[in-house]
Amino acid sequence: MTPTASLHAGPGIAPYLSVGPRPLDHFRILFVCTGNICRSPIAERLTRRELDTRLSPRVAGRILVESAGTWGHEGAPMEEHAATVLDEYGADSGGFTGRELLDEHVVEADLVLTATLDHRAQVISMGHEAGLRTFTLKEFTRLVRTIDPSTLPDPRRGADVTERARALVRAAAALRGWLLAATPESDELVDPYGAPIGMFRNCGEEIFHAVDPVVTALTGVPARR
């Protein structure tokens, strides 16, 4: 989808991007961290791996996964330790380039998952009706764990996987004010930038354990053990 500028911008006022209907035949997930070279690339590529492992290529291709950074290193490669962690999980670390978060990324996303509460606030502050579809990754995981899968559209019974994903986002948004985290920090991912490989492995494990139930809830297909 290509965002369109509002026709109501007056003289001297920059046009703003309006949120039109997102295509229903695809569902777009956007991961956001600071530099887009550590946490969000790990989350993006682990999620892509889990989707491709659990779904047929035709169905998996309808869920798009991207990432960006609020201070993104535009065009930069993934941090070397982040790539190593992905390789250890059997996920593809190749061909990645960092991006700075832009309005159109938020406009086009059906679900925005951030590393921290500050990132979440920055995304929401951009507007584009992002509040009901923006969560920290660990917040979203915490919420979807409480949702009864039987209340969601079931692709095994003819429902579309994108229909299920959108229903899940709505259900999580409805629960957010009722199910609070034990502490704000428990909904956040620590930034491993500049740390030894061990901290990156800890971050990767944390992200993997957050992504796993999210992909299960989105698709209705559990991981193969």
Disulfide bonds with the S-S distance in Angstrom:
none
